[in-house]
Amino acid sequence: MNYVSTRGAAPVLSFDDVLLAGLARDGGLYVPETWPEFTTAEIAAWKGLSYTDLALKVMTPFVGDALSQGELAAIINEAYSHFETDSVAPLVDMNDGSQGGEYLLELFHGPTLAFKDVAMQFLGPLFDHVLAKKGARICIAGATSGDTGSAAIEAVRDRNNVDAFILYPHGRVSDVQRRQMTTVDAANIHTIALEGTFDDCQDAVKALFNDLDFRDKHHLSAVNSINWARVMAQVVYYFWAALKVGGPEKSVAFAVPTGNFGNVFAGYVARRMGLPISQFVVGSNSNDILTRFFNSGAMEITGVHPTISPSMDIQVSSNFERLLFELFERDGARVADTLTHFRESGHFNVAPDILAEATALFDAARFDDDETRALIGELHGKTGMLLDPHSAVGLAAARKLRRDNDVPMIVLATAHPAKFPDAVEQASGVHPALPPHLADLMQRDERINVLANDLDALRAFIEMRVSA
Ligand SMILES: *Cc1c(COP(=O)(O)O)cnc(C)c1O
C-alpha cells in the first residue's frame, strides 16, 4: 500500500516511510492511496476473533508488504500484552432499554488509562522493528497537554533506537498526568516542564522541526495524532465493537468525544472499509470548533478555553484535514488552498452540498463543564457507574443526537475516571481509585526538569541528553 498527501504535492511513500515521516513535506497528512474494502461476508467471518487476531485482519491491507504477516502479528501481540484485559477494549451494556441498546466501549485499560494507549502501545514495537531493520534511530520530540505524553513515554521507554523528549506546560497538567511522565525511570525518556502554556510547548516543538539542521542531525520524529499508524491502530476497535452488537449484518452508530478528530476519523475509515455505520456523533467541550462546523459549514478559530476535559482543549482539529480531502473528492490542491487560507484568516466555509454530504453521516453537539458534571453525577446516582469528563461528553452527545433507537449506539469511553479524579469527585462525590498498577503513583519519585521557554536552552538540553 502506498500513501499520498492530503495536499497532493509530497512524495508518495510506503507504510514504513509514512510511519517515520509523520507530517508530509507539503504540510499535508498521509492517507492510503485507496481504501481497502471488504464485503459483508468477509467482515462477518471475523466474528469471534480475539482482539489481536482482528487487528491483524484490519491492519494487513494498510501495511502491505512493509511487514510480513508474522512480523505484524508479533508487533500486535506485544502491543496488546500490556493491557489490563485480553479483550483490550471491553464493551459494557448500559441497559438503557432502547431497542438497539446503548453501549460503552472502554478504551482506557492500557498502561496510562487513556485511549491513546491503544495506538501508542502499537507504535512502540512498530518503531523498534522498522528502525532495527533500517539500522536507524530517531529522537521523538512532542508537546503534550497530558495524555499523549504519558502514552508515548510508556510506549517507547527503554527502547534502544529511540530517545523521547516530551514537553508539558509547567504547573498546568494534573498531578496524575504529570506523575505518569516524571516517575518513569528510563535512560531514553526526557521530560521537560516548560515555563509556559501548552501552546508555547507546541510552538517550541514546531520550532525544533523547522530548524532543519537540528532536525536532520538528531532524526527528529513525531508521535502526535497526525501519524497515520496511530489512526490505523484505532480503526480496529470500531470493527471490534460493531461485531459484538450485530454488525456487519446490522448497522451501528458511534459517539466519540473528540478534539483533533483523530479518533472519530478512524471510525470513518472503518466505514470506508465496508463496516456499516449509519451515524457518527461528535461530542465537543466548550472548545467546539467541530460542532460549529457541522452545524454551519464554517470552520472558525476562536480562543482556547480550559475545561475539565483538557485533552480536548484544542483550537484547530488537525485530523479534520483527512475528512476534508475525502469531501473534496481527493483534490489535494483544493485542500491546500482552503487550509492555507484558513491559516491566514482563521476561517473557511464549505459549500452547502459539501456540508450536506458531511452531515449525512456526522452530527455534533457541545457540552460545557456544568453540563458534563451534571451527566457524571446523574449517571453515578442512577447506576453507580463513574465516567471521566471526556467520556461523559461523548455520552451526552449520543443521548442528544441519536437518530434511531433501533440502531445500537456505541459510546467511546476515552479515559479512566481516576485519570481526572478532581472533576469526577466534584461531579459525583466519589474519589475514583487508581487501578493496582498505578496505586503507588503518588508516592513514586519524580524527576522534574524545568526549562525556560527559550529555544536555545531547549536545544542545549536535547544536545546534552540525546544518546546518539
Ligand atoms: C486525546 C483525547 C481525546 C481526543 O482525541 P482526538 O483523537 O483528538 O479526537 C479524547 N479523550 C481523551 C481522554 C484523550 O486523551
The ligand as an SDF file (V2000), in Angstrom:
LIG
                    3D

 15 15  0  0  0  0  0  0  0  0999 V2000
   -6.7790   12.7810   23.1670 C   0  0  0  0  0  0  0  0  0  0  0  0
   -8.0450   12.5420   23.8810 C   0  0  0  0  0  0  0  0  0  0  0  0
   -9.2960   12.8120   23.2950 C   0  0  0  0  0  0  0  0  0  0  0  0
   -9.4260   13.4360   21.9180 C   0  0  0  0  0  0  0  0  0  0  0  0
   -8.9830   12.5630   20.9110 O   0  0  0  0  0  0  0  0  0  0  0  0
   -8.8690   13.0700   19.3910 P   0  0  0  0  0  0  0  0  0  0  0  0
   -8.1940   11.9970   18.6520 O   0  0  0  0  0  0  0  0  0  0  0  0
   -8.0670   14.3170   19.4760 O   0  0  0  0  0  0  0  0  0  0  0  0
  -10.2170   13.3220   18.9130 O   0  0  0  0  0  0  0  0  0  0  0  0
  -10.4400   12.4980   23.9920 C   0  0  0  0  0  0  0  0  0  0  0  0
  -10.3840   11.9690   25.2370 N   0  0  0  0  0  0  0  0  0  0  0  0
   -9.2030   11.7000   25.8500 C   0  0  0  0  0  0  0  0  0  0  0  0
   -9.2150   11.1580   27.2310 C   0  0  0  0  0  0  0  0  0  0  0  0
   -7.9960   11.9700   25.1930 C   0  0  0  0  0  0  0  0  0  0  0  0
   -6.8250   11.7020   25.8130 O   0  0  0  0  0  0  0  0  0  0  0  0
  1  2  1  0
  2  3  1  0
  2 14  2  0
  3  4  1  0
  3 10  2  0
  4  5  1  0
  5  6  1  0
  6  7  2  0
  6  8  1  0
  6  9  1  0
 10 11  1  0
 11 12  2  0
 12 13  1  0
 12 14  1  0
 14 15  1  0
M  END
$$$$
